[in-house]
Amino acid sequence: MPDENCGGGLGPASAGHTLAKNNNAAVIDRRYTQIVQFEPQQFIARTVAAIPRSGIRDFFDIVQGMKDVISLGVGEPDFATPWHIREAAIYALERGRTGYTSNLGLLSLREAIATSVERHFKIGYDPVREILIGVGVSETMDLAFRAIINPGDEVIYHEPCYVSYSPGIALAGGVPVAVSCRPENAFSVTAAAIEKAITAKSKALVLNFPTNPTGGTMGRVELQKIAAVVQRRNLLVITDEIYSELTFEGEHTSIAALPGMRERTIFLHGFSKAYAMTGFRIGYACGPADIIDAMMRIHQYSMLCASIISQEAALEAIQHGQPDTLAMREHYRARRNFIVSAFNEMGLPCHLPRGSFYAFPCIQSTGLDSKDFARKLLEAEKVACVPGTAFGPTGEGYLRCCFATALDRIEIALERMARFVKKVRS
Ligand SMILES: Cc1ncc(COP(=O)(O)O)c(C=O)c1O
C-alpha cells in the first residue's frame, strides 16, 4: 500500500518532489523503495518452459553418482578420434590457425565435403553457396528449423526418434507431429503413414535413417514412395544422415539423391559418429542456396562460425579418415551381432539394426515398463541403458542399448542383464 503521508507522484520521476512537498525527509514513499521479489521462472519464455528435460540426461545424472556401472547408454563412439585427425588439430594450433573462419566455414572443407557427398551419396552441391558448416548436426538441425518454420507450421517426424527433433521444432515455433515406426516394419516409416499425418499446415518432414534409437534403415523403393508424397504435397525434407557410414547391410540411399528431391531437401551430416569426433562439434548442411543463406544468417548472428581447429581436423578426417571409419564399423558389426543374439536368447525380442550403433530390444514380456526396467536394472546389476520412452511415447516397452562399447564390457553387461531378466520373471 502507498504511504498516505507521502501523497503526490505516480512515477519514479516525481519521487524527489514527494519528499520535498511533505517537508519531511525521513518519510520515504515505499512505492519507490519496494523491491519486487525476483522469481526466475517468471522470466523463462513459455516455449522453453514447455520443453521437458532430456530423458537421457536425467537418467545419466543418476549414473554419474554410481561406481562400476557398465554403460550402454550415451550414444557416443568408445574409440578415441583417430590419431592423424587429432594431429591435424594440433598442427592447426602450431600454425596459428586460431581465428574466425568465413560464416559458412572454411572453403577448403566445404570443397572436400562437396567431393565426399558427391562420391558417397551421389548428390552434387556447390561448395560456395550450398554448404554451411556448423557446430555439429545439432546446430545445423536447429538452424534448419529456425530458417523455415513460421509459428504454427507443422513438422512431421518419425518416432521413436532422436531426442532433439520435437523440442527443436517447438522452440522454433512449430508444431511437432509424430508418425510412429513399427517393429513389424523393422522401424522404417511408410509413405502411407506420412501421408496420413499431412494437413494444410504441414511444412516439412524430418527423416533420420539409419535411426537413433532403433537402427531402422530405408531402402530406395520405400524412399521413392515418400519422395512422391512429399512432391505431391509440396513439403520440404530435412534429412539427418549422421549414421549413414554405419550401415551394415545393403547400400545407404539418401532421399536427397532421388529425382526431384535435391531442390526440396536439407541434407544434414557430421563427423561425430563416423570419425569418433563428438567433441570436435562439426556438422554440415547442404541444400538449396536460398535456404542455406537463410540458415547462414541465423548462424552468423548466433554462432558466427564453427571452431577453425575442429574444421581443420574435419578436413583431415573427410580426406583421409575413411579406412578408420570402415575399421570402426567392423567392430560395431561384431558387437551388434553379439548383442542382438544375446537379447533374443534371453527372451527379449530384438530386431537386427541394419545401421547405427543401437540395439532396441523389446522388454514388454518382463511386465516392467521401460523406465522401471532401466532403473531397476541399474540398481540391481549396474548396467545403464536408456528407457525407450526417452525417444517418445512410442518407445514404451523398449530399451536403447548402445553398442559403442568394447565387446568384453558388452559381454559382462549382457550376462548381468540375463540374470536380471531371470530374476524379474521368477
Ligand atoms: C540422429 C542424431 N542426430 C544428430 C545428433 C547430434 O550430432 P552432433 O554431435 O553432430 O551434434 C545425434 C547424436 O547423438 C544423433 O543421434
The ligand as a Tripos MOL2 file, in Angstrom:
@<TRIPOS>MOLECULE
LIG
   16    16     1     0     0
SMALL
NO_CHARGES

@<TRIPOS>ATOM
      1 C1         20.2660  -38.7900  -35.0060 C.3       1 LIG1
      2 C2         21.2340  -37.8140  -34.4250 C.ar      1 LIG1
      3 N1         21.3480  -36.6000  -34.9990 N.ar      1 LIG1
      4 C3         22.1940  -35.6870  -34.5020 C.ar      1 LIG1
      5 C4         22.9630  -35.9530  -33.3860 C.ar      1 LIG1
      6 C5         23.8800  -34.8840  -32.8660 C.3       1 LIG1
      7 O1         25.0690  -34.9440  -33.5650 O.3       1 LIG1
      8 P1         26.2380  -33.8870  -33.4180 P.3       1 LIG1
      9 O2         27.2190  -34.4490  -32.4720 O.co2     1 LIG1
     10 O3         26.7960  -33.7750  -34.8210 O.co2     1 LIG1
     11 O4         25.6390  -32.6180  -32.9590 O.co2     1 LIG1
     12 C6         22.8880  -37.1960  -32.7710 C.ar      1 LIG1
     13 C7         23.6830  -37.5060  -31.5720 C.2       1 LIG1
     14 O5         23.5190  -38.4850  -30.8870 O.2       1 LIG1
     15 C8         22.0030  -38.1590  -33.3080 C.ar      1 LIG1
     16 O6         21.8770  -39.3850  -32.7660 O.3       1 LIG1
@<TRIPOS>BOND
     1     1     2 1
     2     2     3 ar
     3     2    15 ar
     4     3     4 ar
     5     4     5 ar
     6     5     6 1
     7     5    12 ar
     8     6     7 1
     9     7     8 1
    10     8     9 2
    11     8    10 1
    12     8    11 1
    13    12    13 1
    14    12    15 ar
    15    13    14 2
    16    15    16 1
@<TRIPOS>SUBSTRUCTURE
     1 LIG1         1 GROUP 0 **** ****
